[in-house]
Amino acid sequence: MIQSMTGFGKHVIQLPSKKITVELKSLNSKSIDLNARMPGAYREKELEIRKIIASSLVRGKVDFGLYIETTGVETAAQINEEVVKGYIKQLDSISGNQGDMAQLLEIAMRMPDTLKTERADIDENEYKVILEALKEALSEINKFRSEEGDVLEQDFVNRIETLKNLLEAVVEMDPDRQSDVRQRLDKAVGDIKADVDSNRFEQELIYYLEKYDITEEKVRLANHLDYFAKTMKSDDSNGKKLGFISQEIGREINTIGSKANYAPMQQLVVQMKDELEKIKEQMLNVL
């Protein structure tokens, strides 16, 4: 099972006097990178909320937002009457006691410290509602990640199958490659127009062919492709493990390319590298 690190989750709960919204967005990252935005009153709960999110999402660049909107008469901000009256008195004095009180009040309310906000203690019942909203948002973002993961998995299945087909073409072509290498060596020696010890030449030819033999690479590449497909079917999303396997696949492909010394096979190797590069690009999003 594959999960993407890209996802979005949101849950809204309406209380009698408040609207609580929890939002989660995630993108790819090597580890968990969490950015939290929440009202100051809940900062003391930030560590606990971070642990809940990290245990559920595991990896990714995550943006968490907690928004509490007052929809009733309840408010933590109060007008500082004494300060406002002081401003009005000074303004009235400056205007020579001829100012309009409504205008003076409007001006005074724009001045500093006209509102005072009392820090309210955390309402435990409200916090339980917030945790419930967080749980629902996490469920939603994980569902989103799983759906994105299904798309990625199908893409990987198709590309691994393409790589297997290309490997089969390499296996079928290998005898022709070895024959071509032998013919080129024979021709090169013939062009020298010199007497050559046939036994010594055969020994050197065997050494040369063994040096460019790709039997081990073909076997290892086939095993890595099968292992990649098997790992995708595991219960957990194994993005890092799949990344390591794709690196090993790349090593074998590169070695085959360097040993090929045969244009038709090198063309197949180029196609294999192209498919693998697309796998690696998508692998950046896998959890």
C-alpha positions as MATLAB code, in Angstrom:
seq = 'MIQSMTGFGKHVIQLPSKKITVELKSLNSKSIDLNARMPGAYREKELEIRKIIASSLVRGKVDFGLYIETTGVETAAQINEEVVKGYIKQLDSISGNQGDMAQLLEIAMRMPDTLKTERADIDENEYKVILEALKEALSEINKFRSEEGDVLEQDFVNRIETLKNLLEAVVEMDPDRQSDVRQRLDKAVGDIKADVDSNRFEQELIYYLEKYDITEEKVRLANHLDYFAKTMKSDDSNGKKLGFISQEIGREINTIGSKANYAPMQQLVVQMKDELEKIKEQMLNVL';
ca = [
       0.000    0.000    0.000;
       1.342    3.379   -1.009;
       0.399    6.727    0.471;
       1.205   10.133   -0.955;
       2.579   12.910    1.241;
       0.301   15.384   -0.555;
      -3.069   15.875    1.105;
      -5.695   18.191    2.537;
      -8.129   17.776    5.404;
     -10.643   20.131    6.974;
     -13.319   19.820    9.624;
     -15.716   22.433   11.003;
     -17.718   22.211   14.232;
     -20.381   24.780   15.087;
     -20.929   25.499   18.784;
     -23.720   27.750   20.138;
     -21.444   30.807   20.196;
     -18.317   29.703   18.286;
     -17.302   28.167   14.996;
     -14.203   25.938   15.234;
     -12.293   25.100   12.060;
      -9.293   22.750   11.791;
      -7.309   22.626    8.536;
      -4.397   20.396    7.542;
      -2.324   20.640    4.355;
       0.724   18.521    3.556;
       3.402   18.353    0.871;
       6.457   16.145    0.428;
       9.402   16.389    2.830;
      12.143   14.050    4.047;
      10.765   14.184    7.599;
       7.857   15.709    9.506;
       8.022   19.511    9.195;
       5.043   21.024   11.008;
       3.965   24.654   10.935;
       1.151   25.445   13.399;
      -1.157   28.464   13.470;
      -3.552   28.749   16.404;
      -5.005   31.293   18.836;
      -2.644   32.398   21.594;
      -4.913   30.932   24.264;
      -4.155   27.423   22.977;
      -0.374   27.774   22.669;
       0.121   25.706   25.815;
      -1.568   22.800   24.003;
       0.617   23.129   20.897;
       3.100   20.402   21.871;
       0.308   17.894   22.484;
      -1.356   18.764   19.168;
       1.974   18.453   17.326;
       2.493   14.953   18.742;
      -0.984   13.863   17.621;
      -0.392   15.164   14.086;
       3.138   13.727   13.811;
       2.036   10.252   14.955;
      -0.686   10.188   12.303;
       1.020   11.804    9.298;
       4.611   10.530    9.952;
       6.286   12.533    7.153;
       5.667   15.642    5.097;
       5.681   19.428    5.245;
       2.457   20.018    7.177;
       0.538   23.247    7.734;
      -1.901   23.076   10.646;
      -4.459   25.801   11.248;
      -6.876   26.177   14.167;
      -9.420   28.973   13.715;
     -11.979   29.935   16.355;
     -14.618   32.409   15.239;
     -17.049   33.943   17.729;
     -20.563   33.835   16.297;
     -22.539   34.847   19.415;
     -22.453   37.707   21.911;
     -19.502   36.212   23.754;
     -16.257   38.121   23.268;
     -12.981   38.396   25.117;
     -12.463   42.034   24.097;
     -13.937   44.802   26.257;
     -14.012   48.581   25.771;
     -11.712   50.348   28.211;
     -14.202   52.981   29.291;
     -11.861   55.072   31.410;
      -9.320   55.370   28.611;
     -12.017   56.291   26.051;
     -13.516   58.927   28.374;
     -10.048   60.371   28.912;
      -9.480   60.649   25.155;
     -12.891   62.313   24.628;
     -12.209   64.804   27.422;
      -8.848   65.771   25.899;
     -10.286   66.035   22.387;
     -13.203   68.130   23.631;
     -10.775   70.440   25.411;
      -8.659   70.814   22.273;
     -11.728   71.681   20.192;
     -12.756   74.362   22.681;
     -15.747   72.406   23.935;
     -17.341   72.667   20.507;
     -16.791   69.124   19.249;
     -19.577   66.745   18.273;
     -19.598   63.903   20.831;
     -20.265   61.243   18.166;
     -17.264   62.420   16.168;
     -15.105   62.617   19.288;
     -16.099   59.051   20.232;
     -15.246   57.816   16.736;
     -11.805   59.450   16.935;
     -11.216   58.224   20.471;
     -11.976   54.594   19.541;
      -9.113   54.700   17.045;
      -6.622   55.619   19.734;
      -4.338   53.084   21.494;
      -5.549   50.937   24.400;
      -9.253   51.605   23.859;
      -9.881   47.856   23.857;
      -8.690   45.476   26.523;
      -8.529   41.728   26.015;
      -8.666   39.479   29.003;
      -6.853   36.184   28.581;
      -9.439   33.490   29.142;
      -8.572   30.100   30.585;
      -8.868   27.127   28.256;
     -12.336   25.645   28.261;
     -11.729   21.887   28.575;
     -15.024   21.056   26.866;
     -14.076   23.337   23.977;
     -10.644   21.708   23.804;
     -12.270   18.266   23.560;
     -14.271   19.571   20.599;
     -11.037   20.849   19.011;
      -9.401   17.415   19.412;
     -12.477   15.823   17.852;
     -12.229   18.211   14.887;
      -8.501   17.438   14.599;
      -9.225   13.700   14.556;
     -11.737   14.152   11.731;
      -9.357   16.390    9.756;
      -6.562   13.803   10.139;
      -8.924   11.073    8.920;
      -9.796   13.199    5.893;
      -6.194   14.058    4.985;
      -5.134   10.404    5.338;
      -7.984    9.381    3.054;
      -6.786   11.997    0.546;
      -3.222   10.657    0.846;
      -4.400    7.074    0.257;
      -6.344    8.057   -2.860;
      -3.313    9.911   -4.216;
      -1.209    6.869   -3.286;
      -3.421    4.582   -5.383;
      -2.726    6.769   -8.418;
       1.023    6.699   -7.731;
       0.987    2.926   -7.235;
      -0.702    2.316  -10.576;
       1.875    4.541  -12.262;
       4.708    2.594  -10.600;
       3.160   -0.753  -11.608;
       3.012    0.349  -15.247;
       6.585    1.663  -15.271;
       8.032   -1.399  -13.504;
       6.273   -3.578  -16.083;
       7.818   -1.451  -18.847;
      11.260   -1.918  -17.273;
      10.721   -5.687  -17.133;
       9.789   -5.718  -20.813;
      12.887   -3.712  -21.684;
      15.016   -6.101  -19.606;
      13.571   -9.053  -21.536;
      14.540   -7.295  -24.756;
      18.074   -6.881  -23.381;
      18.232  -10.598  -22.503;
      17.070  -11.581  -25.989;
      19.550   -9.205  -27.598;
      22.564  -10.264  -25.527;
      23.649  -13.227  -27.754;
      23.641  -10.949  -30.816;
      25.694   -8.418  -28.874;
      28.326  -10.990  -27.935;
      28.462  -12.226  -31.535;
      28.849   -8.636  -32.745;
      31.688   -7.989  -30.296;
      33.485  -11.158  -31.443;
      33.127  -10.206  -35.122;
      34.474   -6.715  -34.487;
      37.497   -8.116  -32.704;
      38.130  -10.608  -35.497;
      37.910   -7.809  -38.052;
      40.203   -5.560  -36.025;
      42.836   -8.290  -35.797;
      42.441   -9.048  -39.532;
      42.989   -5.393  -40.390;
      46.315   -5.471  -38.554;
      47.525   -8.080  -41.082;
      49.784   -9.766  -38.607;
      50.266  -13.357  -37.573;
      48.349  -13.991  -34.356;
      48.572  -17.013  -32.105;
      45.055  -18.446  -32.347;
      45.137  -19.895  -28.821;
      46.339  -16.631  -27.308;
      43.759  -14.704  -29.302;
      40.998  -17.017  -28.065;
      42.150  -16.508  -24.464;
      42.161  -12.728  -24.861;
      38.779  -12.845  -26.543;
      37.295  -14.871  -23.663;
      38.786  -12.385  -21.158;
      37.319   -9.471  -23.110;
      33.886  -11.075  -23.352;
      33.892  -11.915  -19.635;
      34.797   -8.308  -18.823;
      31.718   -7.129  -20.692;
      29.465   -9.963  -19.537;
      26.168   -8.613  -18.072;
      24.683  -11.853  -16.754;
      24.938  -10.784  -13.091;
      23.492   -7.365  -13.833;
      20.511   -8.892  -15.648;
      19.770  -11.231  -12.735;
      20.146   -8.510  -10.086;
      18.016   -6.050  -12.049;
      15.229   -8.619  -12.409;
      15.377   -9.283   -8.641;
      15.270   -5.564   -7.815;
      12.238   -5.045  -10.056;
      10.404   -7.937   -8.395;
      11.379   -6.634   -4.936;
      10.078   -3.164   -5.801;
       6.714   -4.611   -6.849;
       6.550   -6.767   -3.684;
       7.393   -3.837   -1.398;
       4.585   -1.760   -2.911;
       2.113   -4.410   -1.738;
       3.238   -4.309    1.913;
       0.812   -3.110    4.599;
       2.719    0.122    5.271;
       3.780    2.825    2.858;
       7.543    2.392    2.370;
       8.632    5.482    0.451;
      12.190    5.470    1.802;
      12.635    1.744    1.152;
      11.279    2.065   -2.381;
      13.697    4.950   -2.888;
      16.644    2.738   -1.905;
      15.456   -0.029   -4.236;
      15.125    2.425   -7.130;
      18.743    3.495   -6.513;
      19.851   -0.144   -6.840;
      17.796   -0.494  -10.020;
      19.595    2.555  -11.402;
      23.001    1.066  -10.555;
      22.318   -2.118  -12.507;
      20.933   -0.180  -15.494;
      24.003    2.072  -15.553;
      26.353   -0.930  -15.388;
      24.550   -2.642  -18.268;
      24.865    0.556  -20.269;
      28.592    0.897  -19.588;
      29.270   -2.756  -20.470;
      26.953   -3.012  -23.458;
      29.338   -1.717  -26.138;
      26.479   -2.315  -28.554;
      24.326    0.505  -29.942;
      20.943   -1.334  -30.072;
      21.302   -2.385  -26.422;
      22.384    1.082  -25.348;
      19.193    2.437  -26.905;
      17.218    0.093  -24.643;
      19.263    1.289  -21.683;
      18.349    4.903  -22.471;
      14.656    3.953  -22.427;
      15.153    2.186  -19.081;
      16.838    5.249  -17.600;
      13.971    7.427  -18.779;
      11.387    5.200  -17.091;
      13.420    5.042  -13.877;
      13.817    8.820  -13.788;
      10.025    9.203  -13.910;
       9.722    6.721  -11.041;
      12.229    8.710   -8.975;
      10.350   11.959   -9.610;
       7.116   10.436   -8.335;
       8.952    8.753   -5.457;
       9.501   12.184   -3.863;
       5.784   12.248   -3.021;
       5.583    8.783   -1.457;
       5.206    8.578    2.323;
];
